[in-house]
Amino acid sequence: MRVGSIVDAEFTSVWDGETCITTSCLVNKETKQVFAIEQSETSTESLNTLEREFVVVDGEEYPVFTFEEVLEIPEHKDDYWYLP
């Protein structure tokens, strides 16, 4: 789907250094907001540490952070973000 600056993307969480959970999402390329993140059927109960999260937009990988992290950490102000 492409509607103006809104595009389909993939959201990935990397747990414990090796477990990746990937789902679909939408991204507003102008605001860098990630939303409509599909819920995974994979349980994270047995996983311990969330190492990183990223989105793949138009074939390119970008780090993604929570909105709070973007507000609190100046280095992330131009990164992709989502509301948990």
Backbone as XML, in Angstrom:
<?xml version="1.0"?>
<chain id="A" units="angstrom">
  <residue number="1" name="MET">
    <atom name="N" x="0.837" y="-1.175" z="0.000"/>
    <atom name="CA" x="0.000" y="0.000" z="0.000"/>
    <atom name="C" x="0.883" y="1.239" z="0.000"/>
  </residue>
  <residue number="2" name="ARG">
    <atom name="N" x="0.525" y="2.193" z="-0.786"/>
    <atom name="CA" x="1.186" y="3.498" z="-0.804"/>
    <atom name="C" x="0.109" y="4.561" z="-0.922"/>
  </residue>
  <residue number="3" name="VAL">
    <atom name="N" x="-0.006" y="5.366" z="0.093"/>
    <atom name="CA" x="-0.928" y="6.487" z="0.068"/>
    <atom name="C" x="-0.125" y="7.694" z="0.524"/>
  </residue>
  <residue number="4" name="GLY">
    <atom name="N" x="0.306" y="8.505" z="-0.411"/>
    <atom name="CA" x="1.158" y="9.640" z="-0.062"/>
    <atom name="C" x="2.441" y="9.159" z="0.575"/>
  </residue>
  <residue number="5" name="SER">
    <atom name="N" x="2.672" y="9.586" z="1.803"/>
    <atom name="CA" x="3.902" y="9.209" z="2.495"/>
    <atom name="C" x="3.745" y="7.952" z="3.345"/>
  </residue>
  <residue number="6" name="ILE">
    <atom name="N" x="2.571" y="7.307" z="3.304"/>
    <atom name="CA" x="2.330" y="6.087" z="4.094"/>
    <atom name="C" x="2.621" y="4.865" z="3.225"/>
  </residue>
  <residue number="7" name="VAL">
    <atom name="N" x="3.514" y="4.003" z="3.738"/>
    <atom name="CA" x="3.928" y="2.824" z="2.979"/>
    <atom name="C" x="3.912" y="1.578" z="3.864"/>
  </residue>
  <residue number="8" name="ASP">
    <atom name="N" x="3.794" y="0.423" z="3.217"/>
    <atom name="CA" x="3.931" y="-0.854" z="3.917"/>
    <atom name="C" x="5.383" y="-1.050" z="4.317"/>
  </residue>
  <residue number="9" name="ALA">
    <atom name="N" x="5.605" y="-1.704" z="5.454"/>
    <atom name="CA" x="6.953" y="-1.982" z="5.923"/>
    <atom name="C" x="6.918" y="-3.241" z="6.786"/>
  </residue>
  <residue number="10" name="GLU">
    <atom name="N" x="8.085" y="-3.640" z="7.271"/>
    <atom name="CA" x="8.195" y="-4.768" z="8.196"/>
    <atom name="C" x="8.850" y="-4.281" z="9.476"/>
  </residue>
  <residue number="11" name="PHE">
    <atom name="N" x="8.313" y="-4.737" z="10.610"/>
    <atom name="CA" x="8.820" y="-4.382" z="11.937"/>
    <atom name="C" x="9.460" y="-5.627" z="12.529"/>
  </residue>
  <residue number="12" name="THR">
    <atom name="N" x="10.699" y="-5.530" z="12.975"/>
    <atom name="CA" x="11.406" y="-6.687" z="13.539"/>
    <atom name="C" x="11.932" y="-6.357" z="14.926"/>
  </residue>
  <residue number="13" name="SER">
    <atom name="N" x="11.709" y="-7.298" z="15.860"/>
    <atom name="CA" x="12.289" y="-7.241" z="17.201"/>
    <atom name="C" x="13.304" y="-8.364" z="17.303"/>
  </residue>
  <residue number="14" name="VAL">
    <atom name="N" x="14.487" y="-8.054" z="17.825"/>
    <atom name="CA" x="15.538" y="-9.054" z="17.999"/>
    <atom name="C" x="15.694" y="-9.302" z="19.494"/>
  </residue>
  <residue number="15" name="TRP">
    <atom name="N" x="15.486" y="-10.564" z="19.888"/>
    <atom name="CA" x="15.523" y="-10.962" z="21.294"/>
    <atom name="C" x="16.695" y="-11.897" z="21.557"/>
  </residue>
  <residue number="16" name="ASP">
    <atom name="N" x="17.350" y="-11.713" z="22.680"/>
    <atom name="CA" x="18.418" y="-12.609" z="23.149"/>
    <atom name="C" x="19.483" y="-12.844" z="22.085"/>
  </residue>
  <residue number="17" name="GLY">
    <atom name="N" x="19.688" y="-11.861" z="21.219"/>
    <atom name="CA" x="20.750" y="-11.923" z="20.238"/>
    <atom name="C" x="20.493" y="-12.774" z="19.014"/>
  </residue>
  <residue number="18" name="GLU">
    <atom name="N" x="19.418" y="-13.558" z="19.016"/>
    <atom name="CA" x="19.230" y="-14.449" z="17.873"/>
    <atom name="C" x="17.788" y="-14.675" z="17.448"/>
  </residue>
  <residue number="19" name="THR">
    <atom name="N" x="16.845" y="-14.436" z="18.304"/>
    <atom name="CA" x="15.447" y="-14.666" z="17.956"/>
    <atom name="C" x="14.859" y="-13.402" z="17.359"/>
  </residue>
  <residue number="20" name="CYS">
    <atom name="N" x="14.435" y="-13.481" z="16.103"/>
    <atom name="CA" x="13.831" y="-12.337" z="15.405"/>
    <atom name="C" x="12.346" y="-12.583" z="15.223"/>
  </residue>
  <residue number="21" name="ILE">
    <atom name="N" x="11.562" y="-11.596" z="15.567"/>
    <atom name="CA" x="10.122" y="-11.656" z="15.343"/>
    <atom name="C" x="9.784" y="-10.520" z="14.384"/>
  </residue>
  <residue number="22" name="THR">
    <atom name="N" x="9.267" y="-10.877" z="13.211"/>
    <atom name="CA" x="8.980" y="-9.888" z="12.172"/>
    <atom name="C" x="7.497" y="-9.905" z="11.835"/>
  </residue>
  <residue number="23" name="THR">
    <atom name="N" x="6.905" y="-8.722" z="11.780"/>
    <atom name="CA" x="5.501" y="-8.577" z="11.398"/>
    <atom name="C" x="5.378" y="-7.390" z="10.447"/>
  </residue>
  <residue number="24" name="SER">
    <atom name="N" x="4.214" y="-7.261" z="9.850"/>
    <atom name="CA" x="3.978" y="-6.134" z="8.942"/>
    <atom name="C" x="3.586" y="-4.892" z="9.748"/>
  </residue>
  <residue number="25" name="CYS">
    <atom name="N" x="3.756" y="-3.748" z="9.126"/>
    <atom name="CA" x="3.370" y="-2.482" z="9.738"/>
    <atom name="C" x="3.199" y="-1.449" z="8.635"/>
  </residue>
  <residue number="26" name="LEU">
    <atom name="N" x="2.801" y="-0.263" z="9.033"/>
    <atom name="CA" x="2.740" y="0.879" z="8.129"/>
    <atom name="C" x="3.687" y="1.939" z="8.658"/>
  </residue>
  <residue number="27" name="VAL">
    <atom name="N" x="4.253" y="2.735" z="7.765"/>
    <atom name="CA" x="5.186" y="3.790" z="8.141"/>
    <atom name="C" x="4.803" y="5.068" z="7.418"/>
  </residue>
  <residue number="28" name="ASN">
    <atom name="N" x="4.797" y="6.157" z="8.170"/>
    <atom name="CA" x="4.649" y="7.473" z="7.569"/>
    <atom name="C" x="6.068" y="7.992" z="7.352"/>
  </residue>
  <residue number="29" name="LYS">
    <atom name="N" x="6.499" y="8.057" z="6.106"/>
    <atom name="CA" x="7.877" y="8.433" z="5.806"/>
    <atom name="C" x="8.165" y="9.903" z="6.126"/>
  </residue>
  <residue number="30" name="GLU">
    <atom name="N" x="7.153" y="10.735" z="6.202"/>
    <atom name="CA" x="7.368" y="12.148" z="6.549"/>
    <atom name="C" x="7.601" y="12.324" z="8.044"/>
  </residue>
  <residue number="31" name="THR">
    <atom name="N" x="6.734" y="11.721" z="8.867"/>
    <atom name="CA" x="6.845" y="11.877" z="10.326"/>
    <atom name="C" x="7.717" y="10.801" z="10.957"/>
  </residue>
  <residue number="32" name="LYS">
    <atom name="N" x="7.988" y="9.726" z="10.210"/>
    <atom name="CA" x="8.752" y="8.557" z="10.667"/>
    <atom name="C" x="8.013" y="7.756" z="11.738"/>
  </residue>
  <residue number="33" name="GLN">
    <atom name="N" x="6.688" y="7.928" z="11.802"/>
    <atom name="CA" x="5.892" y="7.137" z="12.736"/>
    <atom name="C" x="5.646" y="5.757" z="12.147"/>
  </residue>
  <residue number="34" name="VAL">
    <atom name="N" x="5.818" y="4.737" z="12.981"/>
    <atom name="CA" x="5.518" y="3.349" z="12.640"/>
    <atom name="C" x="4.224" y="3.007" z="13.370"/>
  </residue>
  <residue number="35" name="PHE">
    <atom name="N" x="3.242" y="2.474" z="12.659"/>
    <atom name="CA" x="1.952" y="2.178" z="13.281"/>
    <atom name="C" x="1.310" y="0.974" z="12.609"/>
  </residue>
  <residue number="36" name="ALA">
    <atom name="N" x="0.152" y="0.581" z="13.118"/>
    <atom name="CA" x="-0.558" y="-0.603" z="12.617"/>
    <atom name="C" x="0.389" y="-1.803" z="12.596"/>
  </residue>
  <residue number="37" name="ILE">
    <atom name="N" x="1.157" y="-1.945" z="13.680"/>
    <atom name="CA" x="2.101" y="-3.060" z="13.792"/>
    <atom name="C" x="1.307" y="-4.330" z="14.083"/>
  </residue>
  <residue number="38" name="GLU">
    <atom name="N" x="1.446" y="-5.291" z="13.200"/>
    <atom name="CA" x="0.734" y="-6.556" z="13.359"/>
    <atom name="C" x="1.247" y="-7.278" z="14.602"/>
  </residue>
  <residue number="39" name="GLN">
    <atom name="N" x="0.333" y="-7.836" z="15.374"/>
    <atom name="CA" x="0.719" y="-8.610" z="16.557"/>
    <atom name="C" x="1.226" y="-9.976" z="16.126"/>
  </residue>
  <residue number="40" name="SER">
    <atom name="N" x="2.335" y="-10.393" z="16.694"/>
    <atom name="CA" x="2.919" y="-11.687" z="16.374"/>
    <atom name="C" x="2.220" y="-12.787" z="17.160"/>
  </residue>
  <residue number="41" name="GLU">
    <atom name="N" x="2.155" y="-13.955" z="16.556"/>
    <atom name="CA" x="1.618" y="-15.115" z="17.259"/>
    <atom name="C" x="2.696" y="-15.792" z="18.086"/>
  </residue>
  <residue number="42" name="THR">
    <atom name="N" x="3.947" y="-15.366" z="17.925"/>
    <atom name="CA" x="5.065" y="-15.918" z="18.675"/>
    <atom name="C" x="5.059" y="-15.341" z="20.079"/>
  </residue>
  <residue number="43" name="SER">
    <atom name="N" x="5.139" y="-16.213" z="21.079"/>
    <atom name="CA" x="5.168" y="-15.770" z="22.465"/>
    <atom name="C" x="6.566" y="-15.275" z="22.835"/>
  </residue>
  <residue number="44" name="THR">
    <atom name="N" x="6.623" y="-14.173" z="23.561"/>
    <atom name="CA" x="7.908" y="-13.654" z="24.026"/>
    <atom name="C" x="8.147" y="-13.997" z="25.495"/>
  </residue>
  <residue number="45" name="GLU">
    <atom name="N" x="7.276" y="-14.830" z="26.080"/>
    <atom name="CA" x="7.395" y="-15.177" z="27.502"/>
    <atom name="C" x="8.728" y="-15.829" z="27.841"/>
  </residue>
  <residue number="46" name="SER">
    <atom name="N" x="9.252" y="-16.673" z="26.966"/>
    <atom name="CA" x="10.504" y="-17.372" z="27.259"/>
    <atom name="C" x="11.727" y="-16.565" z="26.836"/>
  </residue>
  <residue number="47" name="LEU">
    <atom name="N" x="11.504" y="-15.397" z="26.273"/>
    <atom name="CA" x="12.611" y="-14.548" z="25.837"/>
    <atom name="C" x="12.944" y="-13.551" z="26.942"/>
  </residue>
  <residue number="48" name="ASN">
    <atom name="N" x="14.229" y="-13.213" z="27.060"/>
    <atom name="CA" x="14.656" y="-12.368" z="28.170"/>
    <atom name="C" x="14.963" y="-10.928" z="27.798"/>
  </residue>
  <residue number="49" name="THR">
    <atom name="N" x="15.790" y="-10.730" z="26.789"/>
    <atom name="CA" x="16.303" y="-9.399" z="26.519"/>
    <atom name="C" x="15.955" y="-8.934" z="25.110"/>
  </residue>
  <residue number="50" name="LEU">
    <atom name="N" x="15.258" y="-7.808" z="25.046"/>
    <atom name="CA" x="14.990" y="-7.180" z="23.758"/>
    <atom name="C" x="16.243" y="-6.403" z="23.382"/>
  </residue>
  <residue number="51" name="GLU">
    <atom name="N" x="16.941" y="-6.864" z="22.342"/>
    <atom name="CA" x="18.225" y="-6.272" z="21.955"/>
    <atom name="C" x="18.062" y="-5.037" z="21.076"/>
  </residue>
  <residue number="52" name="ARG">
    <atom name="N" x="17.172" y="-5.133" z="20.095"/>
    <atom name="CA" x="16.963" y="-3.992" z="19.207"/>
    <atom name="C" x="15.698" y="-4.197" z="18.407"/>
  </residue>
  <residue number="53" name="GLU">
    <atom name="N" x="15.225" y="-3.106" z="17.815"/>
    <atom name="CA" x="14.074" y="-3.153" z="16.932"/>
    <atom name="C" x="14.408" y="-2.329" z="15.696"/>
  </residue>
  <residue number="54" name="PHE">
    <atom name="N" x="13.875" y="-2.764" z="14.564"/>
    <atom name="CA" x="14.111" y="-2.016" z="13.333"/>
    <atom name="C" x="12.951" y="-2.219" z="12.380"/>
  </residue>
  <residue number="55" name="VAL">
    <atom name="N" x="12.851" y="-1.297" z="11.415"/>
    <atom name="CA" x="11.863" y="-1.412" z="10.352"/>
    <atom name="C" x="12.602" y="-1.505" z="9.027"/>
  </residue>
  <residue number="56" name="VAL">
    <atom name="N" x="11.979" y="-2.205" z="8.098"/>
    <atom name="CA" x="12.494" y="-2.259" z="6.732"/>
    <atom name="C" x="11.482" y="-1.508" z="5.873"/>
  </residue>
  <residue number="57" name="VAL">
    <atom name="N" x="11.958" y="-0.392" z="5.312"/>
    <atom name="CA" x="11.126" y="0.491" z="4.492"/>
    <atom name="C" x="11.764" y="0.580" z="3.110"/>
  </residue>
  <residue number="58" name="ASP">
    <atom name="N" x="11.009" y="0.191" z="2.099"/>
    <atom name="CA" x="11.519" y="0.228" z="0.719"/>
    <atom name="C" x="12.867" y="-0.490" z="0.590"/>
  </residue>
  <residue number="59" name="GLY">
    <atom name="N" x="12.990" y="-1.616" z="1.295"/>
    <atom name="CA" x="14.199" y="-2.431" z="1.203"/>
    <atom name="C" x="15.368" y="-1.965" z="2.048"/>
  </residue>
  <residue number="60" name="GLU">
    <atom name="N" x="15.204" y="-0.878" z="2.788"/>
    <atom name="CA" x="16.272" y="-0.354" z="3.643"/>
    <atom name="C" x="15.911" y="-0.557" z="5.111"/>
  </residue>
  <residue number="61" name="GLU">
    <atom name="N" x="16.904" y="-0.940" z="5.928"/>
    <atom name="CA" x="16.699" y="-1.171" z="7.354"/>
    <atom name="C" x="17.016" y="0.099" z="8.149"/>
  </residue>
  <residue number="62" name="TYR">
    <atom name="N" x="16.092" y="0.438" z="9.084"/>
    <atom name="CA" x="16.273" y="1.604" z="9.942"/>
    <atom name="C" x="15.961" y="1.215" z="11.378"/>
  </residue>
  <residue number="63" name="PRO">
    <atom name="N" x="16.741" y="1.714" z="12.353"/>
    <atom name="CA" x="16.398" y="1.455" z="13.748"/>
    <atom name="C" x="15.085" y="2.145" z="14.084"/>
  </residue>
  <residue number="64" name="VAL">
    <atom name="N" x="14.355" y="1.559" z="15.023"/>
    <atom name="CA" x="13.089" y="2.152" z="15.469"/>
    <atom name="C" x="13.074" y="2.153" z="16.993"/>
  </residue>
  <residue number="65" name="PHE">
    <atom name="N" x="12.481" y="3.214" z="17.553"/>
    <atom name="CA" x="12.464" y="3.400" z="18.994"/>
    <atom name="C" x="11.064" y="3.783" z="19.443"/>
  </residue>
  <residue number="66" name="THR">
    <atom name="N" x="10.811" y="3.669" z="20.736"/>
    <atom name="CA" x="9.530" y="4.131" z="21.258"/>
    <atom name="C" x="9.516" y="5.656" z="21.200"/>
  </residue>
  <residue number="67" name="PHE">
    <atom name="N" x="8.337" y="6.218" z="21.201"/>
    <atom name="CA" x="8.193" y="7.677" z="21.155"/>
    <atom name="C" x="8.907" y="8.320" z="22.342"/>
  </residue>
  <residue number="68" name="GLU">
    <atom name="N" x="8.807" y="7.696" z="23.532"/>
    <atom name="CA" x="9.478" y="8.219" z="24.721"/>
    <atom name="C" x="10.989" y="8.285" z="24.532"/>
  </residue>
  <residue number="69" name="GLU">
    <atom name="N" x="11.564" y="7.225" z="23.935"/>
    <atom name="CA" x="13.006" y="7.219" z="23.693"/>
    <atom name="C" x="13.409" y="8.347" z="22.746"/>
  </residue>
  <residue number="70" name="VAL">
    <atom name="N" x="12.598" y="8.593" z="21.739"/>
    <atom name="CA" x="12.896" y="9.655" z="20.783"/>
    <atom name="C" x="12.858" y="11.025" z="21.479"/>
  </residue>
  <residue number="71" name="LEU">
    <atom name="N" x="11.924" y="11.196" z="22.399"/>
    <atom name="CA" x="11.834" y="12.464" z="23.131"/>
    <atom name="C" x="12.979" y="12.641" z="24.122"/>
  </residue>
  <residue number="72" name="GLU">
    <atom name="N" x="13.376" y="11.554" z="24.779"/>
    <atom name="CA" x="14.359" y="11.626" z="25.859"/>
    <atom name="C" x="15.810" y="11.590" z="25.396"/>
  </residue>
  <residue number="73" name="ILE">
    <atom name="N" x="16.094" y="10.974" z="24.260"/>
    <atom name="CA" x="17.481" y="10.793" z="23.817"/>
    <atom name="C" x="17.688" y="11.602" z="22.537"/>
  </residue>
  <residue number="74" name="PRO">
    <atom name="N" x="18.414" y="12.699" z="22.629"/>
    <atom name="CA" x="18.580" y="13.590" z="21.474"/>
    <atom name="C" x="19.093" y="12.892" z="20.208"/>
  </residue>
  <residue number="75" name="GLU">
    <atom name="N" x="19.928" y="11.879" z="20.357"/>
    <atom name="CA" x="20.474" y="11.186" z="19.187"/>
    <atom name="C" x="19.393" y="10.481" z="18.367"/>
  </residue>
  <residue number="76" name="HIS">
    <atom name="N" x="18.230" y="10.231" z="18.966"/>
    <atom name="CA" x="17.159" y="9.498" z="18.282"/>
    <atom name="C" x="16.080" y="10.404" z="17.700"/>
  </residue>
  <residue number="77" name="LYS">
    <atom name="N" x="16.258" y="11.713" z="17.784"/>
    <atom name="CA" x="15.180" y="12.629" z="17.384"/>
    <atom name="C" x="14.769" y="12.509" z="15.921"/>
  </residue>
  <residue number="78" name="ASP">
    <atom name="N" x="15.644" y="12.004" z="15.062"/>
    <atom name="CA" x="15.310" y="11.864" z="13.647"/>
    <atom name="C" x="15.057" y="10.426" z="13.231"/>
  </residue>
  <residue number="79" name="ASP">
    <atom name="N" x="14.931" y="9.532" z="14.224"/>
    <atom name="CA" x="14.736" y="8.110" z="13.923"/>
    <atom name="C" x="13.258" y="7.762" z="13.798"/>
  </residue>
  <residue number="80" name="TYR">
    <atom name="N" x="12.996" y="6.571" z="13.266"/>
    <atom name="CA" x="11.632" y="6.033" z="13.212"/>
    <atom name="C" x="11.188" y="5.716" z="14.627"/>
  </residue>
  <residue number="81" name="TRP">
    <atom name="N" x="9.876" y="5.858" z="14.885"/>
    <atom name="CA" x="9.356" y="5.682" z="16.225"/>
    <atom name="C" x="7.953" y="5.083" z="16.200"/>
  </residue>
  <residue number="82" name="TYR">
    <atom name="N" x="7.540" y="4.562" z="17.364"/>
    <atom name="CA" x="6.182" y="4.012" z="17.513"/>
    <atom name="C" x="5.688" y="4.244" z="18.914"/>
  </residue>
  <residue number="83" name="LEU">
    <atom name="N" x="4.377" y="4.195" z="19.075"/>
    <atom name="CA" x="3.746" y="4.260" z="20.389"/>
    <atom name="C" x="3.506" y="2.833" z="20.869"/>
  </residue>
  <residue number="84" name="PRO">
    <atom name="N" x="4.090" y="2.446" z="22.000"/>
    <atom name="CA" x="3.902" y="1.054" z="22.487"/>
    <atom name="C" x="2.485" y="0.810" z="22.952"/>
  </residue>
</chain>
